[in-house]
Structure formats: structure tokens, C-alpha cells
């Protein structure tokens, strides 16, 4: 199975957890986490990113928005690692293809072929306002732009064939101009001439990763992706999602193994089940009350601060039912009220990571990962820790050895590049493959 270390605890109480590191502006923190992941022979170290601080008082007050720019950070981490893949988020909505192609090619060269790109379209108006827009682009337009963006970037990566650089000091010939190709892309979203002023990446194409499960995302991942990060709600949902992604590949001339489906999993490990449960309960208790109550206000339009936090929810669902209310949310509220869940319990459930959670002993965690891997739900997992850096140490030291003993995970890296470790082929240069034409202009 594939195992990635996700540099996000994805739990609103994690930065308060004893031993958790809340100061994300120090390079030493990232260095420790990535080296722990590499010690565990994990495939990728994944850095998510946002381009704004949410315009929301409670979130600004109670959550950490401190984050480094991914590609500056990953370039530095390349110097202190040797094998692990380095994946960073880069938005197709608030960047240009030439910038992206050059950044990713550079990271691939710096790391010796370990770069990966998490393709996102960004999510909110706050990001748009940092780039001269009053509101975020509509979903369909974002994905149409993203589709064109990725195609342009891939074309720019092929600007130079692999053997284009002669570097002959005696004759003075640096490059074979017959092996230089100008993209000359002119489309609805971009006009990019090229060529890229960077050599072809060691991997041919850095690994391309998508995140999400919308129809548009599934199509783009099936066409161009090497992996996709997903958050299924249940085992049944995971199987359907897995099949849906894989079934789309054939029409793009691809095989099932060409796209890896990687659900996110929050793993809380204890030496006993009781210890693991205790960790989980402590983590949940650290969600700030102000943040939790604000979340309920946002979702239901109700000021729950007027009610006792640790007594059963007031019966309000019937009064909230309307055509505008999200049906799934309303159903969850009805279920919570009928089960006697408290106000605190409701906001805790709603604010926990939007991913699977596995709480238990190392054996129980390994069993659950094995079951999901072997049952057609996943090709591997995006592992999120309850707190960092210690939570990842617990996974690496206690769970990975069991997966290795069961023959489910590597004991050594397969090769020097991320593509080799993921079992992915290196794409041929499109121009070399077709015979190409000499660049003009």
C-alpha cells in the first residue's frame, strides 16, 4: 500500500494537545516531521496550502493559519531528505501555468525526481480578494481553467527532450536545437508560447495529484492524475468512489494501476485500546468552545450558547427544516437530537476531520488499514496524525512495522524517484514520441 504523511492534523484541538507543536514558522519542525516520515519509508510528505486567512472571527481567533509557502519549504526539505516524495499544493486559479511548470521542474531537479503537485482550484472568496477578485470563480469555470492549466504545464515540461543538452565545450554547442519544442498554446484561458527555461524534469512529469470527488475532479484525475486524495464517508461510499475513478481510466487509454486512490485517515494509536480512546477524548475536549459554537451558528443559524453545553440538545430541528437547509445536515441534527447528544457532542462531531478516523492499538490500526486496502476501498492512505510531530512518530514506530511484517508495505525504497516508488512509469516526451518538429521562432 501507499502511505503518505499529511502535514495537517485536520483536528481543531490538535495544536493544544500536550506535545503538539503550534509554532509552524520554524524550519526545524518541518525537518523533524519529514525525516520521521522518511524513516518509516513513507511515499510522500504532503503540504496542503491556502492563499488566505478566512474572514471569520472565531476561526482567526482559535485556529492556526501559520503556514509556509509549499515550494520554498519543499526545496529546503529536499536537502535534508534522500528518498521521500515531496508534494505541495499549487492553485490553478491564482497562478499562471509557466510559473507552475518552472517551480515544479525546479523542485524535481533539486530533489532528484521526488516532486509532486497537488492540483487545486482553491475554495473561497477570501483567496480571490487577495488576487484582485471580489469573489471566487464559479465551480465550472475553475475546473475548465484547471483542465487547461494542467495541459499547458505538461506541454511546457516537454519543451526540451531528455537528450537535448550537448554541452560540448570543444565545439561550443550547448544544446541541440532540433530537440527544443515551442508550445505555442493559444486557448480560451491561456496564451503561452514557451519554451520553458528549465530542463525536462527527472520524472518526465512530476507526480500529479488531485483532491476531491466531484464529477469534474474525477474526470480530470482520470485523464491526468497519478493519485487522488479523497474523503469517503463510509466503507460503502469508499468502494463506490474507488470504482468510479478506476472505471473512467479506460476511455483515456489508461490502466487501473495508473491512478492511485488515497483516502485520508486520522490515526490515533495507543498501546492499549483504552489509551487510544483516552487520547481521542482528550483531543476532542481541546476544541475551543467559541469555535465549536460558532460552527453550529454557521451551519444551523442557531445561537447554541444560550443552552447548556453538556446537556441534551434542545429540540429545534423541526423549526429549522426548509428548502434552504442542507438535507444531510438536517438529518444529522435530527439524529443527534433523538439520541440525546449534547451541544458539545454535536459540534465535536461536526468539527472533526472530514476523513476516516481509526482509534486503537497498533494491531487494530494495522488490521483496519489492511481491511480497507484489500477490500477495494483504497490503494493506500493519506495519514493524518492527531498532533505533530509526536503523533507521526507513534504511527511510524508502532504501525508501519506491523504492515511490513504482513508484506503490505515496503521495507526499503524501490528507487530514487517518486514515480519508481509509486510504481508509475516515466512519461515519454510527446515530441520525441511523435518524431517531433524543430522549434521555430
C-alpha positions, 0 to 999 in steps of 0.5 A: 500500500501507499502511505503518505504523511499529511502535514495537517492534523485536520483536528481543531484541538490538535495544536493544544494537545500536550506535545503538539507543536503550534509554532509552524514558522520554524524550519526545524519542525518541518525537518523533524516531521519529514525525516520521521516520515522518511524513516518509516519509508513513507511515499510522500510528505504532503503540504496542503496550502491556502492563499488566505486567512478566512474572514471569520472571527472565531476561526482567526481567533482559535485556529492556526493559519501559520503556514509556509509557502509549499515550494520554498519549504519543499526545496529546503526539505529536499536537502535534508531528505534522500528518498521521500516524495515531496508534494505541495499544493499549487492553485490553478486559479491564482497562478499562471501555468509557466510559473507552475511548470518552472517551480515544479521542474525546479523542485524535481531537479533539486530533489532528484525526481521526488516532486509532486503537485497537488492540483487545486482550484482553491475554495473561497472568496477570501483567496480571490480578494487577495488576487484582485477578485471580489469573489471566487470563480464559479465551480465550472469555470475553475475546473475548465481553467484547471483542465487547461492549466494542467495541459499547458504545464505538461506541454511546457515540461516537454519543451526540451527532450531528455537528450537535448543538452550537448554541452560540448565545450570543444565545439561550443554547442550547448544544446541541440536545437532540433530537440527544443519544442515551442508550445505555442498554446493559444486557448480560451484561458491561456496564451503561452508560447514557451519554451520553458527555461528549465530542463525536462524534469527527472520524472518526465512529469512530476507526480500529479495529484488531485483532491476531491470527488466531484464529477469534474475532479474525477474526470480530470484525475482520470485523464491526468492524475497519478493519485487522488486524495479523497474523503469517503464517508463510509466503507460503502461510499469508499468502494463506490468512489474507488470504482468510479475513478478506476472505471473512467481510466479506460476511455483515456487509454489508461490502466487501473494501476495508473491512478492511485486512490488515497483516502485520508485517515486520522490515526490515533494509536495507543498501546492499549485500546483504552489509551487510544480512546483516552487520547481521542477524548482528550483531543476532542475536549481541546476544541475551543468552545467559541469555535465549536459554537460558532460552527453550529451558528454557521451551519444551523443559524442557531445561537447554541450558547444560550443552552447548556453545553453538556446537556441534551440538545434542545429540540429545534430541528423541526423549526429549522427544516426548509428548502434552504437547509442542507438535507444531510445536515438536517438529518444529522441534527435530527439524529443527534437530537433523538439520541440525546447528544449534547451541544458539545457532542454535536459540534465535536462531531461536526468539527472533526476531520472530514476523513476516516478516523481509526482509534486503537492499538497498533494491531487494530490500526494495522488490521483496519488499514489492511481491511480497507486496502484489500477490500477495494476501498483504497490503494493506500492512505493519506495519514493524518496524525492527531498532533505533530510531530509526536503523533507521526512518530507513534504511527511510524514506530508502532504501525508501519512495522506491523504492515511490513511484517504482513508484506503490505508495505515496503521495507526499503525504497524501490528507487530514487524517484517518486514515480519508481516508488509509486510504481508509475512509469516515466512519461515519454516526451510527446515530441520525441514520441511523435518524431517531433518538429524543430522549434521555430521562432 
